Amino acid sequence: MKNLIILSAIFFFSIQMSLAQSVQVNEDYGITRMLERHSHTHKSKTEVSGWRVQILSTTDRMRMEQAKEDFLNNYPAERVEWEHAKPYYRLRVGAFPTKLEAIKLLYELKKDYPSAYPAMDNTINPRDFL
């Protein structure tokens, strides 16, 4: 009998605890719209800001292409990209979310590219960070 009372008390308290844990959130319609708009804007965004290491800036495309080839021979694991912002061709390496991470690569490259420096880039694809 004593065990039956204890079991029924435990059962009663467990039901009460499960009912007490249900939470209902009532949010304003304006907040819901704002969150939906925010998520839609960021889903369609294909470029983010980040950092790269710029190893060359030149007006000579042939020099840039040769430097890219030399870089890939010396550092095959690194991703290198070039961009043309008239009149310069820029050769940039890596894709990092923070400047500190770009500086780590910069220290490795300084012996071969003493004029290299970290450069902010607003056109990085988020997949490049992987």
Residue pairs with C-beta under 8 A, 6 or more apart in sequence:
46 125
46 126
47 122
47 123
47 124
47 125
48 122
48 124
48 125
48 126
49 120
49 121
49 122
49 124
50 95
50 96
50 97
50 120
50 121
50 124
50 128
50 129
51 94
51 95
51 96
51 97
51 98
51 99
51 101
51 102
51 118
51 119
51 120
51 121
52 81
52 92
52 93
52 94
52 95
52 96
52 102
52 118
52 119
52 121
52 124
53 92
53 93
53 94
53 102
53 105
53 106
53 109
53 116
53 117
53 118
53 119
54 90
54 91
54 92
54 93
54 116
54 117
54 118
54 119
55 67
55 71
55 91
55 92
55 93
55 109
55 113
55 115
55 116
56 63
56 64
56 67
56 89
56 90
56 91
56 113
57 88
57 89
57 90
57 91
58 64
58 67
58 88
58 89
59 87
59 88
59 89
60 89
61 89
63 89
64 82
64 89
64 91
67 91
68 80
68 82
68 91
71 78
71 80
71 91
71 93
72 80
74 112
75 93
75 109
78 93
78 94
78 105
79 93
79 94
79 95
79 128
80 91
80 92
80 93
81 91
81 92
81 93
82 89
82 90
82 91
82 92
83 89
83 90
83 92
83 123
84 90
90 119
92 119
92 121
93 105
93 109
94 102
94 105
95 121
95 124
95 125
95 128
95 129
96 102
96 105
96 129
97 129
99 118
99 120
102 118
103 118
106 116
106 117
106 118
109 116
110 116
